[in-house]
């Protein structure tokens, strides 16, 4: 059995992690219909409907539903049309 001494410092900074979580929650709370987003799976799509926990999004001619938490970033307006 290998015994390791306890860590004196955490593996990550909890303050930085808290700031990131708060920014992510604010971004998700401020989503509106028509926003262009990137999902956590890398899909680039436009929001067409918003409910409490889910978003109906459109990518090309396909509509699908994702969880609000699956949004990784919001793109500037017109990004999808310029791709």
C-alpha positions as CSV (number, residue, x, y, z in Angstrom):
1,X,0.0,0.0,0.0
2,X,1.3,3.5,-0.9
3,X,0.8,6.2,1.6
4,X,0.9,9.8,0.4
5,X,1.0,12.8,2.6
6,X,-2.1,15.0,2.5
7,X,-2.1,18.0,0.1
8,X,-1.5,21.3,1.7
9,X,-2.9,23.2,-1.3
10,X,-5.9,22.3,-3.5
11,X,-5.5,21.1,-7.0
12,X,-7.4,24.2,-8.3
13,X,-8.2,27.6,-7.1
14,X,-11.8,27.6,-5.7
15,X,-12.0,31.4,-6.1
16,X,-11.3,31.2,-9.9
17,X,-13.7,28.3,-10.2
18,X,-16.5,30.2,-8.4
19,X,-16.0,33.2,-10.7
20,X,-16.2,30.9,-13.8
21,X,-19.4,29.2,-12.5
22,X,-21.0,32.6,-11.8
23,X,-20.2,33.9,-15.2
24,X,-21.5,30.7,-16.8
25,X,-24.8,30.9,-14.8
26,X,-25.3,34.6,-15.8
27,X,-24.7,33.8,-19.4
28,X,-27.2,31.0,-19.3
29,X,-29.8,33.1,-17.5
30,X,-29.5,35.9,-20.1
31,X,-30.1,33.7,-23.2
32,X,-32.8,35.0,-25.6
33,X,-34.5,33.7,-28.7
34,X,-32.4,34.4,-31.7
35,X,-29.0,34.1,-29.9
36,X,-26.4,32.2,-31.8
37,X,-24.6,29.7,-29.5
38,X,-22.0,27.0,-29.4
39,X,-23.1,23.9,-27.5
40,X,-20.8,21.9,-25.3
41,X,-20.8,19.3,-28.1
42,X,-19.5,21.9,-30.6
43,X,-22.7,22.5,-32.5
44,X,-23.2,26.0,-33.8
45,X,-26.9,26.8,-33.7
46,X,-29.6,29.5,-33.2
47,X,-32.1,29.4,-30.3
48,X,-35.7,29.2,-31.4
49,X,-37.5,28.5,-28.1
50,X,-36.6,28.7,-24.4
51,X,-38.1,26.8,-21.5
52,X,-37.0,26.6,-17.9
53,X,-34.4,23.8,-18.4
54,X,-34.2,23.3,-22.2
55,X,-33.6,25.2,-25.4
56,X,-35.0,24.3,-28.8
57,X,-32.3,25.2,-31.3
58,X,-31.9,25.1,-35.0
59,X,-28.8,24.1,-37.0
60,X,-29.3,24.3,-40.8
61,X,-32.7,22.7,-41.3
62,X,-32.7,20.5,-38.2
63,X,-34.3,21.4,-34.9
64,X,-33.4,19.7,-31.6
65,X,-33.6,20.2,-27.9
66,X,-30.6,20.7,-25.6
67,X,-30.3,21.5,-21.9
68,X,-29.6,25.1,-21.0
69,X,-26.4,23.9,-19.2
70,X,-25.0,22.6,-22.5
71,X,-24.4,26.1,-23.8
72,X,-20.7,26.8,-23.8
73,X,-20.6,30.3,-25.4
74,X,-22.7,32.9,-27.1
75,X,-21.6,34.1,-30.6
76,X,-21.9,37.6,-31.9
77,X,-25.0,38.2,-34.1
78,X,-24.5,37.2,-37.7
79,X,-21.7,34.7,-37.1
80,X,-23.6,31.8,-38.4
81,X,-24.5,33.5,-41.7
82,X,-20.9,34.5,-42.2
83,X,-19.6,30.9,-41.9
